[in-house]
């Protein structure tokens, strides 16, 4: 949980103009970073971490299932109200990849906030981010100013990561432990939105997921999005 060293982040003499907002259908100049910490883009990063070639992000369950049926060897993952929809291969947990090899495979992802947020924006450079790849994301975004940060959810973990990114883009050195704690604290906000009683197993899975979502800069890569019709195709970019 450490921020990238000074040589791998924008310096104070290279500060980048930054704005922060919520999801809206809009085109931006420069770079736009779409943030979903719990759990869409943490899970996307974990999928790249075990070899996924690309992640095709879509807005609807139906479109995800359609793509999964026509793309050979693909895996469909995501959620609706926190649960994997019928027909999906995987849910929305970043820990589900601990024993999965996705080397060279295509992942189709649909979530309630993250993938739908990606679909709403366009810019010369589109990035998907969560706490686990903030440093790499800041480096990529700094090359295409100005930068607009999009928080896709109403709970505070996305704003925590937006604040961390804004500090990096301003040439600062934000404390990763503070950002980690803010992500962990946001778990209570998520529980407040739950509309049904969760099982003990679901509670345990959620707690483990939140811990994984709070691992600041676990991955040294950015996730860059390319528009392809009704999809945003994410690819991994190291360095």
C-alpha positions as CSV (number, residue, x, y, z in Angstrom):
1,X,0.0,0.0,0.0
2,X,2.6,2.5,-1.1
3,X,2.4,5.4,-3.5
4,X,4.7,5.2,-6.5
5,X,8.1,6.7,-5.9
6,X,8.7,10.3,-6.9
7,X,10.3,9.3,-10.1
8,X,7.1,7.5,-11.2
9,X,4.6,10.2,-10.5
10,X,3.9,13.7,-11.8
11,X,6.2,16.3,-10.1
12,X,5.2,19.6,-8.7
13,X,6.6,21.3,-11.8
14,X,4.4,19.0,-13.9
15,X,1.1,19.6,-12.2
16,X,-2.1,18.7,-14.2
17,X,-5.4,20.5,-14.2
18,X,-8.0,18.3,-12.5
19,X,-11.8,18.4,-12.1
20,X,-14.0,15.9,-10.2
21,X,-17.7,15.0,-10.9
22,X,-20.2,12.3,-11.0
23,X,-21.5,10.2,-13.9
24,X,-23.0,12.2,-16.8
25,X,-23.2,11.6,-20.5
26,X,-20.5,14.0,-21.7
27,X,-17.4,14.3,-23.9
28,X,-14.3,15.7,-22.2
29,X,-11.1,17.1,-23.5
30,X,-7.9,15.5,-22.4
31,X,-8.3,12.4,-20.1
32,X,-11.3,11.1,-18.2
33,X,-10.8,8.6,-15.3
34,X,-13.9,6.5,-14.4
35,X,-13.6,5.3,-10.8
36,X,-15.4,2.3,-9.3
37,X,-13.6,0.9,-6.3
38,X,-16.2,-1.4,-4.8
39,X,-16.0,-3.5,-6.8
40,X,-16.0,-3.3,-10.6
41,X,-12.6,-1.9,-11.5
42,X,-10.9,-3.7,-8.6
43,X,-12.2,-6.9,-10.2
44,X,-11.2,-5.8,-13.7
45,X,-7.7,-5.2,-12.5
46,X,-7.6,-8.6,-10.8
47,X,-8.7,-10.2,-14.1
48,X,-5.9,-8.5,-15.9
49,X,-3.6,-9.7,-13.1
50,X,-4.3,-13.3,-14.0
51,X,-3.8,-12.8,-17.8
52,X,-7.1,-11.5,-19.3
53,X,-6.4,-10.1,-22.8
54,X,-9.2,-7.5,-22.7
55,X,-12.3,-6.6,-20.8
56,X,-15.4,-5.7,-22.8
57,X,-17.6,-3.4,-20.6
58,X,-21.3,-3.1,-21.4
59,X,-24.3,-1.5,-19.9
60,X,-26.9,-4.3,-19.8
61,X,-27.1,-7.9,-18.6
62,X,-28.6,-8.9,-21.9
63,X,-25.7,-7.5,-24.0
64,X,-23.2,-9.2,-21.7
65,X,-24.8,-12.6,-22.2
66,X,-25.0,-12.0,-25.9
67,X,-21.3,-11.2,-26.2
68,X,-20.4,-14.1,-24.0
69,X,-22.3,-16.4,-26.4
70,X,-20.5,-15.2,-29.5
71,X,-16.9,-14.6,-28.3
72,X,-15.0,-17.9,-28.2
73,X,-13.5,-18.7,-24.8
74,X,-14.9,-15.6,-23.2
75,X,-15.9,-15.2,-19.5
76,X,-18.9,-13.1,-18.4
77,X,-18.6,-11.4,-15.0
78,X,-20.4,-8.8,-13.0
79,X,-23.4,-8.1,-10.9
80,X,-26.9,-6.7,-10.5
81,X,-27.7,-5.6,-6.9
82,X,-24.4,-7.1,-5.9
83,X,-25.2,-10.6,-7.1
84,X,-24.1,-12.4,-10.3
85,X,-27.0,-12.5,-12.8
86,X,-28.3,-15.8,-14.1
87,X,-26.0,-17.0,-16.9
88,X,-22.9,-15.1,-15.7
89,X,-19.8,-17.2,-15.2
90,X,-18.4,-15.0,-12.4
91,X,-19.6,-12.4,-9.9
92,X,-18.0,-9.1,-9.0
93,X,-15.4,-10.3,-6.4
94,X,-11.8,-9.5,-7.0
95,X,-10.9,-12.5,-4.9
96,X,-12.6,-15.0,-7.3
97,X,-9.5,-14.8,-9.5
98,X,-7.2,-16.4,-6.9
99,X,-7.5,-19.8,-8.5
100,X,-8.5,-18.8,-12.1
101,X,-6.2,-18.6,-15.1
102,X,-7.5,-16.1,-17.8
103,X,-4.4,-16.0,-19.9
104,X,-5.2,-14.6,-23.3
105,X,-9.0,-14.7,-22.7
106,X,-11.7,-12.1,-23.2
107,X,-13.7,-11.0,-20.3
108,X,-17.2,-9.4,-20.7
109,X,-18.1,-7.3,-17.7
110,X,-21.4,-5.6,-16.7
111,X,-21.9,-3.9,-13.3
112,X,-24.5,-1.5,-11.9
113,X,-22.2,1.5,-11.7
114,X,-18.7,1.1,-13.2
115,X,-19.3,-0.3,-16.6
116,X,-22.4,1.9,-17.1
117,X,-20.3,4.9,-16.1
118,X,-17.7,4.1,-18.7
119,X,-20.5,4.0,-21.3
120,X,-21.5,7.6,-20.5
121,X,-18.3,9.3,-21.2
122,X,-15.9,9.9,-24.1
123,X,-12.5,11.6,-24.3
124,X,-9.2,11.3,-26.2
125,X,-8.0,9.1,-23.3
126,X,-10.4,7.1,-21.1
127,X,-9.1,5.2,-18.1
128,X,-10.8,2.9,-15.5
129,X,-9.4,3.0,-12.0
130,X,-9.8,1.9,-8.5
131,X,-7.5,2.1,-5.4
132,X,-5.4,-0.8,-6.7
133,X,-3.9,1.1,-9.7
134,X,-3.9,4.7,-8.8
135,X,-0.2,5.4,-9.4
136,X,-0.2,3.9,-12.9
137,X,-3.5,5.7,-13.7
138,X,-2.1,9.1,-12.7
139,X,1.0,8.6,-14.8
140,X,-1.1,7.9,-17.9
141,X,-3.7,10.6,-17.2
142,X,-1.0,13.3,-16.7
143,X,0.2,12.8,-20.3
144,X,-3.2,14.0,-21.6
145,X,-4.4,17.1,-19.6
146,X,-6.8,18.3,-18.5
147,X,-8.1,15.4,-16.4
148,X,-11.6,14.8,-15.3
149,X,-12.3,12.3,-12.5
150,X,-15.7,10.5,-12.5
151,X,-17.0,8.9,-9.3
152,X,-19.5,6.3,-10.4
153,X,-21.0,5.6,-7.0
154,X,-22.7,7.6,-4.2
155,X,-20.5,6.1,-1.4
156,X,-17.3,7.7,-0.3
157,X,-14.6,5.2,-1.6
158,X,-14.7,6.6,-5.1
159,X,-14.2,10.1,-3.8
160,X,-11.3,8.9,-1.7
161,X,-9.5,7.6,-4.8
162,X,-10.4,10.8,-6.7
163,X,-8.7,12.8,-4.0
164,X,-5.7,10.5,-4.1
165,X,-5.5,10.9,-7.9
166,X,-5.9,14.7,-7.7
167,X,-3.1,14.9,-5.2
168,X,-0.8,12.8,-7.4
169,X,-1.7,14.9,-10.5
170,X,-0.9,17.9,-8.5
171,X,2.6,16.7,-7.8
172,X,1.9,15.6,-4.2
173,X,2.5,12.4,-2.3
174,X,-0.8,11.4,-0.8
175,X,-0.7,8.9,2.1
176,X,-1.8,5.5,0.8
177,X,-2.8,4.4,4.4
178,X,-5.3,7.3,4.5
179,X,-6.8,6.3,1.2
180,X,-6.9,2.6,2.3
181,X,-8.7,3.6,5.6
182,X,-11.3,5.7,3.7
183,X,-12.1,2.7,1.4
184,X,-12.4,0.4,4.4
185,X,-14.7,2.9,6.2
186,X,-17.0,3.0,3.1
187,X,-18.0,-0.6,3.7
188,X,-20.5,0.7,6.3
189,X,-22.1,2.9,3.7
190,X,-22.6,-0.1,1.4
191,X,-24.2,-2.1,4.1
192,X,-26.7,0.7,4.7
193,X,-27.9,0.3,1.1
194,X,-28.6,-3.4,1.4
195,X,-32.3,-4.1,1.2
196,X,-32.3,-7.7,2.2
197,X,-30.7,-9.8,4.9
198,X,-27.3,-11.2,3.8
199,X,-26.1,-14.6,4.7
200,X,-23.0,-15.2,6.9
201,X,-21.2,-16.3,3.8
202,X,-22.1,-13.2,1.9
203,X,-20.9,-11.0,4.8
204,X,-17.6,-12.8,5.0
205,X,-17.1,-12.5,1.2
206,X,-17.9,-8.8,1.3
207,X,-15.5,-8.1,4.1
208,X,-12.7,-10.0,2.3
209,X,-13.5,-8.1,-0.9
210,X,-13.3,-4.7,0.8
211,X,-9.9,-5.5,2.1
212,X,-8.8,-6.4,-1.4
213,X,-10.4,-3.2,-2.8
214,X,-8.3,-1.1,-0.3
215,X,-4.9,-2.4,-1.4
216,X,-3.6,0.9,-2.8
217,X,-1.3,0.5,-5.9
218,X,-1.3,-3.3,-5.8
219,X,-1.1,-3.3,-9.6
220,X,1.5,-1.4,-11.7
221,X,-0.7,-0.9,-14.7
222,X,-3.4,1.4,-16.1
223,X,-6.6,0.2,-17.8
224,X,-7.3,2.2,-21.0
225,X,-10.7,2.1,-22.6
226,X,-11.5,2.2,-26.3
227,X,-15.0,2.7,-27.6
228,X,-16.2,-0.2,-29.9
229,X,-19.9,0.5,-30.7
230,X,-21.9,-0.1,-27.5
231,X,-18.8,-1.5,-25.7
232,X,-15.8,0.1,-24.0
233,X,-12.9,-2.3,-24.4
234,X,-10.3,-2.1,-21.6
235,X,-6.7,-3.2,-22.1
236,X,-3.8,-3.3,-19.7
237,X,-1.0,-0.8,-20.1
238,X,2.1,-1.3,-17.9
239,X,4.7,1.3,-17.0
